[in-house]
Amino acid sequence: MNFPPRAWQARGMNRKAYPSDVGDDEWAFVAPYLTLMNEEAPQRVYSLREVFNGLRWIVRKGAPWRMTPNDLPPWEVVCQQTQRWTKGGVFEAMVHDLRALLRLAKGRREQPSAAIFDSRTLQSSPESGQRAGYDGAKRKKGSKTHIAVDTLGHLLALHVTPADEQDRAQVRELAQQVQEVTQQSVEVAYVDQGYSGEQPAQDAQDQALRLEVVKLPEAKKGFVLLPRRWVVERSFAWATRFRRLARDYERLPETLAGLHYLAFAILMLKQFVAVMAHAL
């Protein structure tokens, strides 16, 4: 489908920048990932950078696709290109490469030896309600995002299920993804008591992982910061900065997963640019 250029683009005018726009140094890093074109492909009508800016605005603002501002490419263009990027695993590739670079910059090994698993429940919306489940513990109908992060809080793996799925039942999927992206380097995964039991331990062991359940102190008073476990909670807090991820607004679980990878890529990219600027 062809979309005619908007007036401001036809005139070659520069719009006022949004806070969510990608910076020059950031764009230099992400452009090779986003291209997805060969030399014989037809000329683009809209700047790829502007399309990416449109997607960044959507995930930050949390607005529906059709409410994309008029000075950004049409929502259909941004939405269609987002689906191409998601299917191509573009955002996952960014996250895995940035994680390795940030770990090396902090004097760590390129691949981690430990991970932390956890999940959070997102309230459903009319778009996602058909595939939603009810989480009795959180008293919410929606979806669960199960994630694995390294000890710095950087995303390793992510899996989306209905909210009525048990955390312990997702250990095999998370462990398999983690070992695949880290070349079997992870030896232990820290989890909460929702992952206790023989079956989750066996599922992890099948992937050469050892589950270590971090338990609450028996005589706790008020808020208690649990060793290791706080890292993944901070990662979830990072994700809440992106309003599109405050609820499950997506029709497809693959889109929800892709936008989570995008959010972490944006956060990690900002860290990476700051590290490089400091090094220079």
Secondary structure, DSSP 8 states (H G I E B T S, - for coil): ------HHHHTT------TTS--HHHHHHHHHHH----TTS---SS-HHHHHHHHHHHHHH---GGG--TTS--HHHHHHHHHHHHHTTHHHHHHHHHHHHHHHHTT--SS-SEEEEEEEEEEB-TTTGGG-EEETTTTEEEEEEEEEE-TT--EEEEEEEETTS-GGGGHHHHHHHHHHHTTS---EEEE-GGG-SHHHHHHHHHTT-EEEE----TT--S----TTHHHHHHHHHHHTTSGGGTTB--SSHHHHHHHHHHHHHHHHHHHHHHHHHHH-
